[in-house]
């Protein structure tokens, strides 16, 4: 692996002539390495990555650091020290033997025994940092040998061999030069948490220091992404241990993440983010227990701002004269703890009571003597989007605050902070979270296609939003076509044409990134005729996105592709609705679904499935060439973009395939016998080339029409699917039917579906109505959207009920 390191650093910036392509740093915390099984799970994760090599930063296994701290606390008592040493030695040796092969374990045990032998002497000599380093050194050695057991190249690197700090400042150039001498092909496994000073003393980076090590290494090797693998797969809108209704976010803007970290978030830490302040790498929080989940990205490219309610117990308010120049960030870095500057005209910091003495000592060295509040408080912060509609408290939240009477309150466009005495209970915190982040579900709607039907769908969306007011928010989150794409939180049903007109060109990867970041629930509405776009359904579904498809190409893809997408839909537990692909707004697929789910068995489906051909054959009377009627249908928006898709019968063939798959039949398009209305050869070439040969179509239709008329019959283009014991049989063809036939008495544009089943055998179920037109099709898509909206409302209600039960149970236990 060829890695280029930065060679021009200063206090705030660095540059490099070459950047490693798509390099990733993986960091695994103690909970991810707590047992032999977890070490093997981590190895599985690393071997599943697309790159054959990577940088890996590790914490000490499980609670090893706590055990080492307890040992150091007992250093003055020889008996207690021996007891701690024996327990820890047994625990670590057992971990090694359970993790590695019989051939490899002795190599690591020999090194571990050497380290353990030095512990009592080092503890009593005050070399505490050397003792604390053992946990990370063991994780590094253990994981690198495990990867070697798996046939991989892997090297264990002690971060103290390259990482240099001067006080709180990383010495970037010196560290990069030293690291460049250590890098080897394959996996480079680096200790987290430990480093050296510029004069060679061993130091630790404090609590959560391994996360900090990971971002330092990421910046040194110019990584594109740093994956923080932990025991959670998201960043939540509140602490889920206290607020059961906390929301999981999949993407958080970097600026909001920094604010959240400064407030003491348990997942994000201010020092972790500091190496990324002027280095554009993405930070991804992922769960090593659920590696298949995408995690949560902290990114400068995040398009969507989110909201958080975070709390910090036992804090005091420290107030300064305006003239003092030390920042809260500088104090937090010096103390390795949370110090937050509150918004407002008065210069004040919030600091945890347990860190107050250390803060006052630090400030005293600067000859700064602040005023400290005599009382302790609970700090509640609302990190909010800067969007206009989110800047103010709701009326209900304001009234709730009046009743609680916070001791202090501060607010600006991005943050509001309150100090409470006495502190809020878990129930009250949950109430406040609910008021600040109402649980009304937002269903994010992204629309593909802005043609006749797409524009009609968007025109109707405003009425649909009003119909669901107070139940679910249908948010227009994106609109795009084959040319341009607008993905914005400011998009509305009123301004989308103007927003789209000035939007950049459509790119599939941008759509995928946006869908991945968009909070769930979310739905992609496909109102395009594009097969290429439909072939990407699997990628869209893997972002956790529901699908509503008015595009027949998706549900009629080759069987293997269709089954693969269906499997992904089931895996991601999302919905795929496509009820307008047959019959426009007629609920034929829903009827089939209901009949089958209630125990009926469909024997045959037949009828007129093309509103276009229905219109043409009803209107055609022989008074003018058939092609003139085609032109009129095209002008009224009743045909496919190329009317030959209708005339060829392929559109009807696809619709019959949709219904066959609705019945669970494994048919492909070529299994359906097709007799086109269009004479052979006219489907080739451009529309203009066809138009020069239209006489062939006119003559063929005229002759067939004359024969039918002479027999007292009418022409109908009919699809039939019969389910037999030998298997399904399907065909599409032009028929002559008598005037009293069920398919004869129709109006122009009508579709007719005749369903014969065990229950509807002697008297078939007939569904008839308009099967083409932009309004009925757009209405049918909205019917699918309404179904999905109700599903999300029911799911949210069930989740709230479950959360309420969990909260009640927790209160009872408390």
N, C-alpha and C positions, 0 to 999 in steps of 0.2 A: 504494500500500500504506500503510494507516494503522497506524502502530506507536506504542504507548504505552510510554514509558520510565519506569522507576522514578524517583521524585523525592524519596524520603525514605530516605537511606542513613545508616548509622553503621558502626562497625567490624565488626559481625557480622551485622546484619540489614538488610533493606530491605523496603519494601512498595510497592504500586502500586494505584491506583484502578481501572485497566483493564489487562487482560492480552491481548496479541495471541493470537488463536485459532490453536492448533496451529502456531505459528511454529517453523521449523527452521533451525538453523545448520549449514552444511556446511563441513568443513575438509579440505583436500587437501594432503598432504605432498609433499615433493620427489620421491619415487619416482613419485607419481601425475602429476607435471608435468615428467617428465624429457625429453620430446620433443614434437615437433609432434603426433604421433599421440596421445600421452597428453593433451595439451591438448584435442584434439577429443573424446577419450573422456570427459573431465571435462565438457565442454559437453553431450555426449549424456546423461550422468547427470543433470545439472541440468535439462535440458529434459524429462526423463522423470519428474520429480517431480510430485506431484499439485498443488502450488502453482505459480502462474505467476511467483512472485517468492520470493526467499529471501536470507538473509545467507550469504555465502561468505567463508571465511578461507583464505588460501593461504600456502604456504611458497615458498622460492626454488626455481627449476627444478633438478631433479636434484642434482648436486654443486656447484652454483654457490657456496654458502656456503663449502665447503671450498676452492674456487679463490680466493675473496676473502680467506680467512684466509691462504692461501699467499702471495698478493700482498702482504698487509700484513706478513708475516714478512720479505719481500724488500725492504721499503721503503727500507732503508738502502743497498741496492746498486742503483744506477740501471740498470745493464744487466739485472740479474735482474728488477727491477720492470717494465722495458719488455717483457721476454719474457713475463712472466705477463699483463701488460695486453693485449698483442697476441693471445695465445691465447684469453683470456677474451672479448675484444671480438669476435673472429671467431666464437666459439661462440655467443654470445648473439644476434648479428646474424643468423646462419644460422637460429637458432630462430625469430626473428620472421618472417623471409621465408617459412619453410616453414609457419608456423602460419596466417598471415593472408592475406587476399585481396590482390591486386595494388594495389587502391585504398586499402586500410586500412594495409598494412604501413609505408608511408613515414611515417605519423603517429606510429607507435610508434618507428620507427627514429630519427626526429628527437629524440624525448625521450630515448631510450636513449643516443644519441651525446652529448647534453648531460651526462647523468649520467657517462658513461665519461670524458668530457674532464676532469671534476673529480677523477677518482680519483687520479691521481699526486700532485696538490697536497694533497688531503685525506689521503692515506696518509702523506705526509712531514710533514704538519702535525699528525698524531696524531688526526685526526678519524675514528677507526676505525669508530665506530658508524654514521657517515654512509655509509662505504664498504660496510659489511656490509648496510645496508638496501637496496642496489640490487637484490639478488636478489628479495626480496619485492615491491619496487615494480614490477619488471618483470613478475612473475607476475600481479600485480593488474591492471596496464595491459593485458597481453596477453590475459588471460581476459575482461576486460570488453569489449575490442574484438572478440574472437572471438564473444562472445554477441551483440554488436551486428551483426556480420556475419550471424548466424543470425536476425536480425529481432527481437531482444529488447532491452528497455531494461536497461542495465547501467551502473553507476557505479563507478569506481575510487576507493577511500578509503585514504589513508595513516593508519594507526592512530595515528601521532604527532600527528595533528590533533585527536584526542579522548582518547586513553588516557593518563592521568596516574598516576604512582606516586610515593609518598613512601617511599623505601627499598624495602622489600618489600611495602608496603601499597598496594593499588589504591585510588585516590580515587574511590569509586563515584559520588558525587553530581556532582562536577565532570566526570567522564568522561561520565556520562549526559547532562548538559546540553550538552556540546560535541558529542556524537554526534547528538543530536536535531536539531542545526542542519545536519547533513551528509546525513541520510537522504534518498534519492530513490526514486521508484517503480521497480519492477522488481528486478533483482539488484544488491545492494550488495556489492561485492567488496573485502575488507579485507585489508591486509597483516598477516600474522602476525609474531611474533618481535620486533617493534620497538615502542617506546613513548617517552614523554618523562617526565622528572622534573617535579615541581611547579614548578621554576624554569626549565623549558624545554629542558633538555639531552636530546639524543638518547641513548637507551639500548636495549640488547637484553635479551631475557628469558631468554637462555641456551639450551643445548641443549633440544630439544623445546619451545621457547618458542612455536611456532605452535599446538600443542595447547592450551597455557595461554591464548593469545590467544583461541582459539575458545570456551573455557568462560567467559572474561571477557565476550566479546561476547554469548554466550548469556544470561548473567545480566543484562547491561545491557539487552538487548531483550526480556527475559522470555520466552525461547524455551522451548518444551515439550520439544524434543529437540535434542541436538548430535550430529551424525554425523561421526565421525573416519574419513575415508576414507584407507586406507593400502594396503599390499601384502599384508596378511593379512586373512582374513575371520572370525577368531575369536580368543578369548583361550584359550591352551592351558594344560593342567595342568602343563606343564614346557616348557623351551625345546626345540621340535621339532628344532632343529639338533643338539642334544646327545642328546635322548631321542626316538628314532623312534616310540615307543609313546605319546607324549603325546596326551592327549585334547583335542579341540576343544569348547569350551563355547559355548552360544548365549545364556546368561544368567548373570550373576554378581551377587550381592548387593552393594550399595554398600559395606557395612562390610568385606566381604572384599576388594573391589577396592582400598580404601584401604590395607589391610594389605599387599596384594601390591605396590602402588605404592611404599610406603615401603621395601620390600625390593629395589627396583631393577628391577622388571619391565620388559622392553624395550618393551612395548606401552603400559602404563599408567604414568603419572608422578604423583608426589604433588602437584606444583604444578598439574597439569592438573585434578585433582579438587578442589583447595582452593576454587575459587569455587562449587562445588556443595555444599559442606559444609552450608550453610543455605539452599540454593535447590534446590527439588525438580524439577530437569530430568533427563531421562534421557540418558545418554551411550551412544552406539552405535558400536562399532568395526566398520567395514565395509571390504571390499576393492574398490578402484576397478577392479581387474582382473576381478573377478567380481561386478558390481553386482547381478546377479539373486539372489545369496545374501543371506539376512537379516542376517548379521553376528552380533555378540554385544552384548547389551544390559547395561549396568551400571545397575541400578535399585534403588530402595528397595522396590519392590513385588515383587521377586524372592522367590518362595516356596521356592525350592530352594537350599540351600547346596551348594557344590562343594568340591573339594580341589585343592591345588597343591603342587608340589615346585619350589622355586626356589633357585638357587645364585648366590653372589656370590664371585668370586675375589679373592685378595690383600687380605684384610681384617685389621684389628687390633681388639683388644678394649680399650675405654677404660672405666675404672671410676672412679666418683665417690663422694665422701661423700654420704650421704643428704640432707644439708642443702642441696645445690645446687638451684636452682630453674629453670634453663634446661632446656627440653624438647628432645628429639631432633628434633621437628618444627620448632622454631624454628631449630635449628642447620642442619637440612637446607635450610630456606628461605634462610638467610643464605649457605650455601655453594653452593646450587643443585646439590646432589649427595645421594647416599644416606647417611643417618645413621639407624640403626635402634636403638630401645630394646629390648633383649632382655627377655623375661619372667623373673621370678625375684625373690628377696628382695634381691639385691645390685643396685645401680643401675649398669647397664652399657650401653654403646652399642657397636654394630658399625659401623665406618667403613672405607671403602676406604683402603688405604695411600697412594695418590696424593693423597688429600684430607686426610691427617693434619695436615700443617703448617698448612693453612688453618684446620682445626678448632681446633688448639691456639692459633693467633693469635686466632681469634674468642673462644675461652673465656678467653684471657689478658686480653682487654679487659674481661671480666666478673670478672676476678680469680678465675678457677676454674682449678685445676691438677690434672687427673686423673692417674691411674696408667695407663700404656699398656703393653700386653703387648709383650714383646720379640720374639715370633714372629709371623709372618703365617700366616693360616689361609684355608681355604675355608669359607664359611658355607653350610649347607644348611638351608632352612626348609621346614617342612610346615605349610601353611595348611589347617586342617581344619574341618569343620563342628562346631558345638557340640553336635550331636545326641549322645544318650547312647551309642549304639553305636559312635560314631567317636572317642571320647575317648582310647582306649588303643591303643598299638601292638599289632600282631598278634605272636604268639609268634615267628613266623619273622623278622619285622622286628627284634624285640628281640635275637634271637640273632645276626642279621647285624650289628647295631650293636656287640655285644660283640666280635665278631671284628675290626671296623674300629677299635675303641678311639678314639672321638672325644675330642679334648682337653677340650672343654666341652660341656655339654648344658643346655638350658633348656626348660621346657614349661609351658603353661597350657591352659585348655579350648579355645582357638581356635588355638593355635600351638605348634609345637615347633621348636627350633632347635639345630643341632649345629655345632661348629667342628672341622674336620678338618685334620690335618697329618701326612703330605703330603695334597694334595688328591685327591679321588676322580677316577678316570678316567671317560671317557664311558660305558664298559661298566658300571662300578660304579654310576654315577649312574642308569643305566637299570635296573639290578638293584634299587636302592633304591626308585625310582619304582614298579617293579612290585610290590614288597612293600607299599608304603604305599597304592597304588591298584591292587589286584589286577585283572588283565585279565579275570577272569570277567565275561562280558557280563551286564548287567542289562537285561532287556526290561521297560520300563515299560508296565503294562496299565491302561488307563482304560476303565471299563465304563459304558455307557449303557443304562439299563433295569434295574429291580429288581423286576419282576413275577415270575410263576411261574418262567419259564425263567431270567431274570436271577438270581434268588435261588438257583436250583439250580446255575447256573454258578459263582457265588461260593462256594457250599458245597463244590463239587468242586475249587476252585482250590488249596486247601491240599494236597490229595493230589498235584496236578500239580506244585506247588512242590517237594514232597518227591521226586517222581520225577526231577526235573531237578537235584537238589542236586549241587553240584560241577561241573555243566556250564554252567548258565545260571541266573541269578536272575530268577524271574518276580515282579516287584514290583508289587503293587496300588498304583497311583499316583493313582487317582481313581474315584469312584462317583457317579453322578447319575441323576436321573429328571426328569420334566417339572416337578417342584415344587422340589426341592432339589439342591444340588451340593456334594460334599466333595472338594476337591483338596488333598492333604496328604501330606508325606513320612512322617507318622506313621500313615497308614492301613494296616490289616492285614485279612486275611480273617476275623479274629476280632472286630475292633471296628467294622467298617464300619457295621452297623446303628445303633449308638449315635452314631458320628461323623456319619452322614447325618441322623439325627433332629434334631440341633442345628445343622446346616449352613445357610448362607444360601440364598436362592432361586437357582435355575438361571438363568444368563444366557449366551447363546451367546458373546458377546465375551469373557467371563471364561474360558470353555472354550478359545477360540482362543488367548488370551494364555498360558494355562497350557500348552497343547500346544506352542506355539512355544518356550516356555522349557524344556520337559521334555527332558532329554538323550535323544538317540537311542541305540539303537533304541527305538521306542515304538509302541504299537498302540491304536487305538480299537475297542472291541468293541461293535457296535450290536445290542442285543437289544430294540429298541423296534419297534412297528408303524408308526412315524410317517413319513409321506411328507415332511412339512416338514423333519424332521431329516435324512432321506436326501438331500434337495436341497442340503444343506450339505456333502456329502462332498468337493466340490472344495476348499472352504475348509480342511477338516481335512487333506486330503492335502498342501496347500501348506505346511503346517507341518512336513513331513517325516515324517508319521505313516502307519504301515501301517493297513489297514482289515480287520477281520473283521466280516462282516455276516450276521446271522441275519434281517435285515429285508428282505423281498422287495421292498419299495418302492424300495430303492436300485438293484437290478439290473434293475428293470422300469420305470425312469423313461423318459420319451419319448426316442426314439433319439438326438436331438441332444444332450440332457443327458447321457445314458449315455456317448456317445462322447467328450464333453468331459471327463468325470471319468476315463474310461479313458486319455485322452491325458495328463492331469495325473499319473495313476499312473505312466505310462511315463516322463514327464519327471522326476518326483521319484525315480524308481527305487525305488519301494516296492511292496508286495504288496497285492492286494485279494482276499481269500478270502471266499467266500460259499457254502460247500458245504452248509450246513444250510438254505438257502432252498428246496431241493427234497429231499424224502426224509428230513428231520430228520438222523438220524445215519447214514443209508445213504450210501455213498460213490459215488453215481451220477455226480456231476460229475467226481470224480477218475478214475473209469473212462473217461469220455468223453475227458478230457484225455490219459490215457495211451494210449488207442487212437489218437487223432489224432496225437500226438507220435511214435508208432511207425510211422505211415504208413498206418493203416487209414482207410477212408472210411465214414462213417455214412450209411445209406440211410433208416432209419426208427427212430423212438423212439415207443413207445406204452405205455399201461398205466394203472394207477390211482395217481394222484399225491396224492390227499387221504386222509390217515389218518382224518380226521373223517368224510368221506362213506363211506369203507370201513367204518368202525365202524357207522355208521347203517344202511347197506344190508345189512350182515351180520346185525345185530341185529334189524332190522325184520322181523316175521313176520305182520303184520296183526292181531295180538291186541289192540293198543292204537293210538290215534292216533299218527301219525308225529311230531307235535310233542312228545309225551311222551318219545320217544327223544332228540329234540333237547335237551330239558331235562336228561336224564340225562348226555348227552355234555358239555353245558356245565358241569354240576356237577363232572365229573371232569377238567375242564381240557383237554378234547380239541378245543375249538372256538376260533376267533378270538374276540376280545372281543365282537364282534357276530356271532353264528352265521350271519347272512345272508350274510356274506362267503364262508362255505363253501357254503351252499345256492345261492347265485347262480352258483357255478362260477367266479367271478372269481379265487379263490385258485388253482384249478387252471390257469386261463388264464395267470396270472402265472408259475406254475411252468413251464409249457410255454414261455413266452417266455424264462425264464432258461436253459433247456436249448438253445433255439434260438440264443441269443446265445453260449452256450458253444461252439457249433459254428461261430461266426463269421458267422451269418446276420443280415442287417440287417432283422429284423422289428420291428414295433411291436405294441402290445397289440391294436389294432383289426384287425390282419392275421390274428388267430386267431379263427375262427368259434366262437361260443359259444351253446350251448343250455342255459339254466340249469335247475336242478332246481326253483327257486323260481318259482311262477306270476308272470306279468307284473304289475307294479304293487306287489307286496309288498315290494320293496326300498326303497320310498320311506317317509319318515317315521321316527319313533322305533321302538325295539323294542317299547314298550308298545302303540303303534298297530298294529304288525304282529301282536302277540299276540291282539288282538281279532279279527283276520281269519285266524287260523291254520287255520280250517276249510277255507279254500281250498287250503292246502298239503296238509292231511290228505287231502282228497278226491282231489286230483290224484295223489298218491303211491299211495293205496289203489287207484285205478283202474289205474294202470300196473303195480302189483305184481300185481293179480289177473290181468291179461292175460298177464304173463310166467309166472306160476305155472301158468295153464291150459296154456301151451305147454311146460311142463317146464323153464323157464329161470329164471335169477336176474338181478337188476338190478345193474349196475356202472356207475359214472361214469368214463368213459374219455377220455383225452387222446391225440391222435395227431399226430405231426409226420413228414411224408414229404418227403424231399429228392429232387426230380425235376430233369430237365434244363431244364424250363421255369421252375423256381423252387420254393421251399418251399410246402407246403400244410399247414395246421394247423387242427385243430378239437377242441372239447371238447363232449361230449354224454353223455346217459344212454342205455345200451344194455342189451338183454336178451341174455344169452349162455347157451349150453348148459352143463350141469354139467361136461362134459369139456374145456371151454375153459380155457386157461392162466390166465385172469383170474377163473375161478369158484372154484377151490379155494384160498381164502385165509382167514386168520383176521381177526377184527375188528382194525382199526387198521393192517392191512398196507398197505404200498405195493408195487406191482409195476412194474418197469421192464423192458420187452422191447426189446432193442437188436438191430437188424438192420444188418449192415455187410458190407463185402466179405469179411471173414473169418468173420463169423457170419451167414451168409445162409440156408443150409439148416437150420441148427440155431441159432436166435437165442440171444443171451446174456440170461439172465433174472436179475434182482436183486430179491429179495423180503425184506421184513422190516417191523418197526414204522415207520410214517411219521409218528407223532404222539406227544406226551407230553413232559412237561418234562424227564424224565431223559435220554431218548435225544437230544432236541434239545440239551440242555446238553452231553451227551457229544460230540455232533458239533461243537459250537463249540470244545470243548477239543481235538478232533482237528485243527481248523484252527490253534489256538494252538500245538499241538505241531509242526505243519509249519513255522510261522513261527519258532518257537524253534530248530529244527534249521537253518533257513536262516541265522539270525543266528550260531549256533555255527560253521557252516562258513565264513561270511564273516570272523568273528573269527580263526579258525584261519589262513585264507589271509592276512589282514592281518599276523598275528604272523610268519608265515613270510616275508612280503615285508620286514617290518621287520628280522628277523634277518639276511636276506641283505644289506639295505642297511647294517646296522651292521657286518657282517663285511667288506663292501667298504670301508667308511669306515676300519675298523681297519687293513686291508691298506694303504690309501693313506697312513695315518698312520705 
